[in-house]
Amino acid sequence: MRVVRSIHQQVLGWVLGALAVSTALLIAATWWVLKQEMEEVFEDNLKQVALAVVNHRGVQGTAPTRLAQELPKVYEEFGSFEFVTAIWSRDGRLQAISDPSVPLPFLSRSGLSQVRAGGERWFLYTVVLEDAIVQAAQRASERETLARETASALVGPSLGILLLVGVLVTFALRRGLRPLSQATSQVAARSAESLHPIALGSQPVELSPLVDAVNDLMGRLGQALSQQRDFVADAAHELRTPVTALRLQLQAVERATGPDQRDAALADLHQGIDRTQHLVERLLQLSRVSPDAPRPVFVTVNLASLVRDTVSRFSAQAEAAGIDLGATSQATPLVRGDAQQLSVLLDNLVENALRQVPRGGRIDVAAMVLQGHPALLVTDNGPGIPAAERARVFDRFFRGAGARGYGSGLGLAIVRAVAQSHGAQVELADAPGGGLQVSVHFPAA
């Protein structure tokens, strides 16, 4: 199972890691800078030692055999440094040396050099005089040891500072992230029955976008839950009537005393079953286009082909009802959408028109481009919808006073839901010559 670290742990880890790397770099840089600076200091020390030997030689008149005890006391303050001094003649004969065990090489040029003597690396400073050559040498390991000891002395204080900073950062993070914990507690306190928004007054500026998004989500969730509760309540209420009718019709079949009475009762039962099936199908369609339903994958849909397919499916029903059902198209109206949902939209419009238009009526289904926008138009010469009812016909389970047939009152609600999911607008208007014209205007392609 994957372990997810908290924001506090991640931020603290990154901060302490950065501090640890910075401390290591600081110690390394200190050691390097200190080593470079000490090189210059020790070079000057060697020069001073060499000059001291020259001065000692000039005062005494004769070269001493061992000069270590003659070094100025200031050099002893740097610790147990090992210096070797030597005096040579101009022709390369060793006249005196402070440590005969160190075979310093003879050099005839003045200045600082690095040489190897006795298997070790030495820093050698040479002073060339008119009658002699004076040398002062120091082991390179002594300088490196001093630099390491100095850098090592920085480790303890640096780790102490790192620990102190870590404690302060932890305290600061806990105080700084406290509003996030408080906001988390407020979100955790919400439930399906309590989705009121989180107050923004006490929240930091950085949390405002997150709190706004959570409040918006809770608002949409509350709306969806309210719609779901209303839908379930309305569906239960609407299903109660056809189910009760089915029970009564079944009882009528059972009580029938003759073939004619039984056939009439069975016809009523079949009609009740059809009505119940129709209602259930519409409820399923509505559930698929509800706001909380999964968003469909949109493809390019040709509205002209959609119109032809829909009219072909309903042609037999229209012919049986004595209604002239036709299809027309202009240009090539294309939209981005879900072909199945758009088919459901058009099916409901055509089915509603077939239910309302009397025998001998006419229904025209058209796909066209109006002012740059793809559109679907369903026009009939039926009784139409009164202007006072047009604002309510999109409500679920609403059926106008002049509605005909056994409609569920969900057809136009489904049409509006599908249109909204496609960014389209549904308009109801009087048809030319009487009747109703329903138009669905899609966004421009």
RODO-2510 file (C-alpha; in nm, 4 decimals, decimal comma):
residues 445
     n   res          X          Y          Z
     1     m     0,0000     0,0000     0,0000
     2     r     0,1318     0,3420    -0,0952
     3     v     0,2174     0,5671     0,2001
     4     v     0,1292     0,9329     0,1408
     5     r     0,3285     1,1817     0,3465
     6     s     0,1667     1,4904     0,4866
     7     i     0,2424     1,8392     0,3539
     8     h     0,4008     1,9209     0,6894
     9     q     0,6392     1,6234     0,6642
    10     q     0,7264     1,6967     0,3019
    11     v     0,7955     2,0654     0,3598
    12     l     0,9918     1,9922     0,6753
    13     g     1,1927     1,7227     0,4957
    14     w     1,2769     1,9523     0,2066
    15     v     1,3717     2,2413     0,4359
    16     l     1,5925     2,0260     0,6611
    17     g     1,7466     1,8596     0,3563
    18     a     1,8270     2,1982     0,2056
    19     l     1,9760     2,3128     0,5354
    20     a     2,1855     1,9952     0,5618
    21     v     2,3206     2,0368     0,2089
    22     s     2,3873     2,4050     0,2749
    23     t     2,5730     2,3184     0,5961
    24     a     2,7866     2,0587     0,4175
    25     l     2,8661     2,3061     0,1408
    26     l     2,9476     2,5715     0,4011
    27     i     3,1923     2,3411     0,5792
    28     a     3,3527     2,2350     0,2492
    29     a     3,3798     2,5943     0,1314
    30     t     3,5206     2,7007     0,4691
    31     w     3,7827     2,4266     0,4529
    32     w     3,8822     2,5208     0,0962
    33     v     3,8966     2,8959     0,1674
    34     l     4,0796     2,8376     0,4939
    35     k     4,3306     2,6144     0,3195
    36     q     4,3941     2,8772     0,0523
    37     e     4,4328     3,1538     0,3074
    38     m     4,6593     2,9414     0,5236
    39     e     4,8782     2,8699     0,2216
    40     e     4,9515     3,2418     0,1980
    41     v     5,0051     3,2725     0,5736
    42     f     5,2400     2,9745     0,5854
    43     e     5,4291     3,0979     0,2800
    44     d     5,4918     3,4243     0,4605
    45     n     5,5890     3,2282     0,7739
    46     l     5,8468     3,0288     0,5785
    47     k     5,9837     3,3472     0,4323
    48     q     6,0119     3,4995     0,7800
    49     v     6,1845     3,1859     0,9077
    50     a     6,4295     3,1970     0,6204
    51     l     6,4982     3,5660     0,6823
    52     a     6,5403     3,4938     1,0534
    53     v     6,8034     3,2383     0,9681
    54     v     6,9752     3,4872     0,7381
    55     n     6,9700     3,7459     1,0160
    56     h     7,0990     3,4917     1,2677
    57     r     7,3785     3,3980     1,0348
    58     g     7,4736     3,7611     0,9867
    59     v     7,4847     3,8318     1,3603
    60     q     7,6760     3,5200     1,4626
    61     g     7,9217     3,5276     1,1756
    62     t     7,9244     3,1477     1,1684
    63     a     7,6418     2,9135     1,0728
    64     p     7,4953     2,7154     1,3621
    65     t     7,4580     2,3377     1,3301
    66     r     7,0990     2,3350     1,4582
    67     l     6,8698     2,6339     1,4325
    68     a     6,5311     2,5022     1,5565
    69     q     6,5778     2,6534     1,9008
    70     e     6,6442     2,9933     1,7428
    71     l     6,2972     3,0253     1,5767
    72     p     6,0893     3,3239     1,6901
    73     k     5,8357     3,2336     1,9520
    74     v     5,5526     3,3749     1,7380
    75     y     5,5679     3,0617     1,5184
    76     e     5,5114     2,8381     1,8188
    77     e     5,1690     2,9941     1,8700
    78     f     5,0358     2,8143     1,5606
    79     g     5,0831     2,4755     1,7252
    80     s     5,3354     2,1959     1,6886
    81     f     5,4593     2,3000     1,3434
    82     e     5,7667     2,1240     1,2157
    83     f     6,0122     2,3531     1,0400
    84     v     6,3448     2,2483     0,8944
    85     t     6,6074     2,5101     0,8136
    86     a     6,9245     2,4625     0,6150
    87     i     7,2243     2,6689     0,4962
    88     w     7,4091     2,5839     0,1758
    89     s     7,7137     2,7264     0,0085
    90     r     7,6742     2,8690    -0,3385
    91     d     7,8359     2,5589    -0,4859
    92     g     7,5815     2,3228    -0,3166
    93     r     7,7623     2,2103    -0,0002
    94     l     7,5387     2,1722     0,3068
    95     q     7,6787     2,3868     0,5868
    96     a     7,4050     2,3506     0,8498
    97     i     7,0599     2,1929     0,8886
    98     s     6,8134     2,1894     1,1803
    99     d     6,7026     1,8288     1,1167
   100     p     6,9622     1,6118     0,9425
   101     s     6,7003     1,3331     0,8935
   102     v     6,5225     1,5416     0,6312
   103     p     6,7203     1,5471     0,3046
   104     l     6,6187     1,8818     0,1693
   105     p     6,7175     1,9292    -0,1942
   106     f     6,9563     2,2027    -0,2964
   107     l     6,7872     2,4815    -0,4944
   108     s     6,9661     2,7835    -0,6350
   109     r     6,6600     3,0003    -0,7058
   110     s     6,4809     3,2207    -0,4559
   111     g     6,1151     3,1809    -0,3723
   112     l     5,8604     2,9154    -0,2715
   113     s     5,8757     2,5602    -0,4059
   114     q     5,7125     2,2257    -0,3356
   115     v     5,9576     1,9390    -0,3034
   116     r     5,9616     1,5808    -0,1809
   117     a     6,2040     1,4832     0,0937
   118     g     6,2045     1,1755     0,3140
   119     g     5,8972     1,0387     0,1342
   120     e     5,6896     1,3467     0,2203
   121     r     5,5837     1,6606     0,0424
   122     w     5,7365     1,9829     0,1751
   123     f     5,6912     2,3532     0,1161
   124     l     6,0398     2,5024     0,0741
   125     y     6,1296     2,8711     0,0771
   126     t     6,4765     2,9606    -0,0535
   127     v     6,6749     3,2836    -0,0054
   128     v     6,9848     3,3199    -0,2260
   129     l     7,2608     3,5372    -0,0723
   130     e     7,5945     3,6434    -0,2165
   131     d     7,7877     3,3788    -0,0247
   132     a     7,5211     3,1299     0,0826
   133     i     7,1750     2,9882     0,0231
   134     v     6,9305     2,9689     0,3149
   135     q     6,6238     2,7404     0,3137
   136     a     6,3224     2,6990     0,5441
   137     a     6,0836     2,4049     0,4925
   138     q     5,7542     2,2838     0,6394
   139     r     5,5669     1,9587     0,5922
   140     a     5,2584     1,9915     0,3677
   141     s     5,0735     1,7454     0,5922
   142     e     5,0953     1,9939     0,8782
   143     r     4,8984     2,2514     0,6806
   144     e     4,6380     1,9964     0,5691
   145     t     4,6008     1,8671     0,9236
   146     l     4,5432     2,2164     1,0568
   147     a     4,2851     2,2852     0,7838
   148     r     4,1027     1,9584     0,8605
   149     e     4,1040     2,0250     1,2318
   150     t     3,9676     2,3744     1,1745
   151     a     3,6930     2,2464     0,9402
   152     s     3,6116     1,9629     1,1834
   153     a     3,5730     2,2173     1,4587
   154     l     3,2956     2,3747     1,2498
   155     v     3,0959     2,0497     1,2270
   156     g     2,9672     2,0567     1,5839
   157     p     2,8438     2,4174     1,5799
   158     s     2,6970     2,3682     1,2305
   159     l     2,5018     2,0602     1,3386
   160     g     2,3851     2,2479     1,6474
   161     i     2,2676     2,5368     1,4311
   162     l     2,0979     2,2865     1,1957
   163     l     1,9163     2,1242     1,4886
   164     l     1,8096     2,4622     1,6246
   165     v     1,6874     2,5740     1,2819
   166     g     1,5017     2,2419     1,2435
   167     v     1,3198     2,2972     1,5727
   168     l     1,2332     2,6545     1,4768
   169     v     1,1178     2,5476     1,1285
   170     t     0,9011     2,2706     1,2759
   171     f     0,7403     2,5165     1,5140
   172     a     0,6917     2,7699     1,2340
   173     l     0,5409     2,5098     1,0025
   174     r     0,2953     2,3933     1,2667
   175     r     0,1887     2,7489     1,3329
   176     g     0,1839     2,8383     0,9639
   177     l    -0,0138     2,5269     0,8587
   178     r    -0,2646     2,5569     1,1416
   179     p    -0,5201     2,7333     0,9150
   180     l    -0,4964     2,4378     0,6750
   181     s    -0,5712     2,1984     0,9596
   182     q    -0,8628     2,4168     1,0683
   183     a    -1,0003     2,4241     0,7134
   184     t    -0,9617     2,0455     0,6969
   185     s    -1,1586     2,0091     1,0180
   186     q    -1,4349     2,2321     0,8829
   187     v    -1,4563     2,0279     0,5617
   188     a    -1,4598     1,7024     0,7607
   189     a    -1,7508     1,8369     0,9662
   190     r    -1,9673     1,8702     0,6541
   191     s    -2,2145     1,5972     0,5595
   192     a    -2,4878     1,5360     0,3052
   193     e    -2,7301     1,7081     0,5422
   194     s    -2,4954     1,9987     0,6183
   195     l    -2,3192     2,1427     0,3131
   196     h    -2,3128     2,5091     0,4139
   197     p    -2,0021     2,6950     0,2890
   198     i    -1,6842     2,7467     0,4884
   199     a    -1,6397     3,1002     0,6219
   200     l    -1,3627     3,2912     0,4410
   201     g    -1,3055     3,5623     0,7005
   202     s    -1,0485     3,3736     0,9101
   203     q    -0,8688     3,1987     0,6244
   204     p    -0,5271     3,3100     0,4897
   205     v    -0,5066     3,4531     0,1397
   206     e    -0,3287     3,1404     0,0119
   207     l    -0,6206     2,9192     0,1183
   208     s    -0,8890     3,1373    -0,0378
   209     p    -0,8806     2,9685    -0,3842
   210     l    -0,8985     2,6226    -0,2237
   211     v    -1,1807     2,7231     0,0118
   212     d    -1,3680     2,8858    -0,2772
   213     a    -1,3322     2,5685    -0,4834
   214     v    -1,4520     2,3515    -0,1919
   215     n    -1,7484     2,5826    -0,1305
   216     d    -1,8372     2,5708    -0,4999
   217     l    -1,8081     2,1927    -0,4989
   218     m    -2,0287     2,1627    -0,1908
   219     g    -2,2822     2,3961    -0,3498
   220     r    -2,2971     2,1868    -0,6660
   221     l    -2,3050     1,8688    -0,4606
   222     g    -2,5912     2,0026    -0,2499
   223     q    -2,7802     2,0988    -0,5638
   224     a    -2,7202     1,7564    -0,7159
   225     l    -2,8349     1,5811    -0,3971
   226     s    -3,1439     1,8012    -0,3838
   227     q    -3,2229     1,7224    -0,7460
   228     q    -3,1674     1,3549    -0,6811
   229     r    -3,4030     1,3577    -0,3825
   230     d    -3,6653     1,5456    -0,5842
   231     f    -3,6202     1,3056    -0,8744
   232     v    -3,6614     0,9981    -0,6541
   233     a    -3,9657     1,1488    -0,4847
   234     d    -4,1231     1,2485    -0,8173
   235     a    -4,0437     0,9113    -0,9753
   236     a    -4,1964     0,7239    -0,6806
   237     h    -4,5056     0,9430    -0,7008
   238     e    -4,5416     0,9015    -1,0767
   239     l    -4,4807     0,5249    -1,0687
   240     r    -4,7422     0,4767    -0,7989
   241     t    -5,0241     0,5653    -1,0394
   242     p    -4,9351     0,3237    -1,3259
   243     v    -4,8492     0,0428    -1,0839
   244     t    -5,1845     0,0884    -0,9084
   245     a    -5,3543     0,0920    -1,2489
   246     l    -5,1754    -0,2294    -1,3455
   247     r    -5,2968    -0,3968    -1,0290
   248     l    -5,6554    -0,2893    -1,0962
   249     q    -5,6323    -0,3982    -1,4601
   250     l    -5,4957    -0,7357    -1,3530
   251     q    -5,7830    -0,7749    -1,1127
   252     a    -6,0221    -0,6869    -1,3960
   253     v    -5,8702    -0,9664    -1,6046
   254     e    -5,9107    -1,2099    -1,3168
   255     r    -6,2749    -1,1092    -1,2631
   256     a    -6,3709    -1,1169    -1,6313
   257     t    -6,6675    -1,3477    -1,6890
   258     g    -6,6656    -1,3692    -2,0660
   259     p    -6,4263    -1,3578    -2,3617
   260     d    -6,5218    -1,0032    -2,4627
   261     q    -6,4776    -0,8712    -2,1109
   262     r    -6,1466    -1,0570    -2,0762
   263     d    -6,0172    -0,9202    -2,4104
   264     a    -6,1077    -0,5646    -2,3113
   265     a    -5,9371    -0,6075    -1,9737
   266     l    -5,6256    -0,7537    -2,1378
   267     a    -5,6141    -0,4620    -2,3829
   268     d    -5,6271    -0,2200    -2,0904
   269     l    -5,3534    -0,4208    -1,9153
   270     h    -5,1280    -0,4095    -2,2235
   271     q    -5,1825    -0,0357    -2,2507
   272     g    -5,0931     0,0077    -1,8838
   273     i    -4,7784    -0,1987    -1,9293
   274     d    -4,6805     0,0121    -2,2305
   275     r    -4,7365     0,3288    -2,0308
   276     t    -4,5301     0,2001    -1,7380
   277     q    -4,2519     0,0852    -1,9718
   278     h    -4,2535     0,4239    -2,1428
   279     l    -4,2232     0,6001    -1,8056
   280     v    -3,9388     0,3737    -1,6935
   281     e    -3,7518     0,4309    -2,0194
   282     r    -3,7852     0,8059    -1,9813
   283     l    -3,6622     0,7880    -1,6229
   284     l    -3,3564     0,5946    -1,7407
   285     q    -3,2937     0,8489    -2,0146
   286     l    -3,3205     1,1330    -1,7669
   287     s    -3,0794     0,9640    -1,5259
   288     r    -2,8199     0,9339    -1,8040
   289     v    -2,8242     1,3085    -1,8731
   290     s    -2,8432     1,4308    -1,5133
   291     p    -2,5682     1,6703    -1,3924
   292     d    -2,4016     1,3994    -1,1812
   293     a    -2,3916     1,1465    -1,4677
   294     p    -2,0528     1,0647    -1,6272
   295     r    -1,9616     1,3141    -1,8974
   296     p    -1,9928     1,1537    -2,2431
   297     v    -1,7169     1,1517    -2,5014
   298     f    -1,7984     1,4044    -2,7740
   299     v    -1,7427     1,3322    -3,1423
   300     t    -1,8412     1,5122    -3,4614
   301     v    -2,2097     1,4485    -3,5365
   302     n    -2,3832     1,5284    -3,8651
   303     l    -2,7268     1,6655    -3,7728
   304     a    -2,8629     1,5960    -4,1234
   305     s    -2,7860     1,2245    -4,0861
   306     l    -2,9356     1,2310    -3,7362
   307     v    -3,2612     1,3769    -3,8722
   308     r    -3,2867     1,1185    -4,1507
   309     d    -3,2278     0,8284    -3,9089
   310     t    -3,4865     0,9593    -3,6611
   311     v    -3,7561     1,0129    -3,9253
   312     s    -3,6880     0,6662    -4,0625
   313     r    -3,7446     0,5103    -3,7177
   314     f    -4,0781     0,6901    -3,6630
   315     s    -4,2109     0,6711    -4,0194
   316     a    -4,4155     0,3571    -3,9581
   317     q    -4,5709     0,5011    -3,6407
   318     a    -4,6496     0,8285    -3,8215
   319     e    -4,8056     0,6440    -4,1149
   320     a    -5,0233     0,4387    -3,8798
   321     a    -5,1387     0,7606    -3,7096
   322     g    -5,2130     0,9270    -4,0452
   323     i    -4,9468     1,1967    -3,9930
   324     d    -4,7161     1,3311    -4,2632
   325     l    -4,3623     1,3058    -4,1154
   326     g    -4,0846     1,4530    -4,3286
   327     a    -3,7145     1,5385    -4,3065
   328     t    -3,5257     1,8298    -4,4598
   329     s    -3,1711     1,9570    -4,4303
   330     q    -2,9710     2,2571    -4,5452
   331     a    -2,5942     2,2652    -4,5862
   332     t    -2,4028     2,0248    -4,3590
   333     p    -2,4650     2,1163    -3,9947
   334     l    -2,1950     1,9544    -3,7793
   335     v    -2,1721     1,9637    -3,3993
   336     r    -1,9448     1,8204    -3,1322
   337     g    -2,1538     1,5965    -2,9118
   338     d    -2,2678     1,2526    -2,8035
   339     a    -2,4535     1,0903    -3,0919
   340     q    -2,6666     0,8700    -2,8645
   341     q    -2,7806     1,1570    -2,6435
   342     l    -2,8587     1,3769    -2,9449
   343     s    -3,0626     1,0895    -3,0870
   344     v    -3,2564     1,0712    -2,7586
   345     l    -3,3179     1,4478    -2,7768
   346     l    -3,4607     1,4306    -3,1272
   347     d    -3,6604     1,1136    -3,0517
   348     n    -3,8372     1,2891    -2,7654
   349     l    -3,9216     1,5932    -2,9782
   350     v    -4,0630     1,3793    -3,2602
   351     e    -4,2508     1,1499    -3,0210
   352     n    -4,4080     1,4473    -2,8416
   353     a    -4,5163     1,5917    -3,1764
   354     l    -4,6652     1,2576    -3,2884
   355     r    -4,8611     1,2388    -2,9642
   356     q    -5,0064     1,5904    -2,9965
   357     v    -5,0698     1,6218    -3,3702
   358     p    -5,4110     1,4869    -3,4770
   359     r    -5,4671     1,2526    -3,7723
   360     g    -5,4030     1,4281    -4,0995
   361     g    -5,1455     1,6593    -3,9406
   362     r    -4,7929     1,7343    -4,0497
   363     i    -4,4511     1,7225    -3,8779
   364     d    -4,1332     1,8584    -4,0356
   365     v    -3,7923     1,7715    -3,8885
   366     a    -3,5081     1,9882    -4,0192
   367     a    -3,1313     2,0263    -3,9723
   368     m    -2,9755     2,3529    -4,0858
   369     v    -2,7298     2,6297    -4,0083
   370     l    -2,8871     2,9494    -3,8762
   371     q    -2,6619     3,2551    -3,8498
   372     g    -2,3548     3,0359    -3,8284
   373     h    -2,5030     2,8039    -3,5631
   374     p    -2,6075     2,4414    -3,6298
   375     a    -2,9725     2,3885    -3,5368
   376     l    -3,2465     2,1255    -3,5169
   377     l    -3,6088     2,2275    -3,5834
   378     v    -3,9234     2,0206    -3,5237
   379     t    -4,2344     2,1947    -3,6575
   380     d    -4,5924     2,0644    -3,6363
   381     n    -4,9406     2,1969    -3,7009
   382     g    -5,0898     2,0587    -3,3820
   383     p    -5,2564     2,2502    -3,0981
   384     g    -4,9234     2,3875    -2,9759
   385     i    -4,8422     2,4875    -2,6187
   386     p    -5,0059     2,7899    -2,4544
   387     a    -4,7600     3,0732    -2,3849
   388     a    -4,8450     3,0578    -2,0130
   389     e    -4,7264     2,6953    -1,9929
   390     r    -4,4054     2,7208    -2,1979
   391     a    -4,1955     2,8176    -1,8964
   392     r    -4,3063     2,5019    -1,7117
   393     v    -4,3150     2,2341    -1,9816
   394     f    -3,9433     2,1639    -1,9219
   395     d    -4,0100     2,0708    -1,5581
   396     r    -4,0104     1,7028    -1,4741
   397     f    -4,3493     1,5268    -1,4792
   398     f    -4,5303     1,8418    -1,5901
   399     r    -4,8136     1,7857    -1,8389
   400     g    -5,0177     2,0726    -1,9714
   401     a    -5,3928     2,0885    -1,9593
   402     g    -5,4232     2,0142    -2,3307
   403     a    -5,1727     1,7259    -2,3376
   404     r    -5,2852     1,4201    -2,5278
   405     g    -5,1868     1,0533    -2,4972
   406     y    -5,0105     0,8860    -2,2070
   407     g    -4,6961     1,0949    -2,1982
   408     s    -4,4729     1,0838    -1,8913
   409     g    -4,4088     1,4560    -1,8642
   410     l    -4,0337     1,3885    -1,8955
   411     g    -3,9748     1,4319    -2,2693
   412     l    -3,8956     1,8031    -2,2718
   413     a    -3,7046     1,7759    -1,9428
   414     i    -3,4799     1,5218    -2,1158
   415     v    -3,4496     1,7507    -2,4197
   416     r    -3,3381     2,0431    -2,2035
   417     a    -3,0873     1,8289    -2,0071
   418     v    -2,9261     1,6958    -2,3266
   419     a    -2,9158     2,0447    -2,4780
   420     q    -2,7515     2,1907    -2,1675
   421     s    -2,4846     1,9190    -2,1661
   422     h    -2,4029     2,0224    -2,5257
   423     g    -2,4112     2,3974    -2,4593
   424     a    -2,7259     2,4350    -2,6732
   425     q    -3,0401     2,6426    -2,6245
   426     v    -3,3975     2,5142    -2,6650
   427     e    -3,6662     2,7571    -2,7796
   428     l    -4,0438     2,7137    -2,8155
   429     a    -4,2320     2,9300    -3,0657
   430     d    -4,5522     2,9370    -3,2656
   431     a    -4,5183     2,7616    -3,5981
   432     p    -4,6060     2,9494    -3,9166
   433     g    -4,9729     2,8807    -3,9865
   434     g    -5,0360     2,7507    -3,6312
   435     g    -4,8872     2,4778    -3,4219
   436     l    -4,5526     2,4543    -3,2385
   437     q    -4,1944     2,4919    -3,3478
   438     v    -3,9205     2,3593    -3,1206
   439     s    -3,5659     2,4698    -3,2148
   440     v    -3,2361     2,3600    -3,0639
   441     h    -2,9463     2,5992    -3,1356
   442     f    -2,5933     2,4592    -3,0891
   443     p    -2,2705     2,6566    -3,0465
   444     a    -2,0980     2,7545    -3,3683
   445     a    -1,8686     2,4817    -3,4972
***
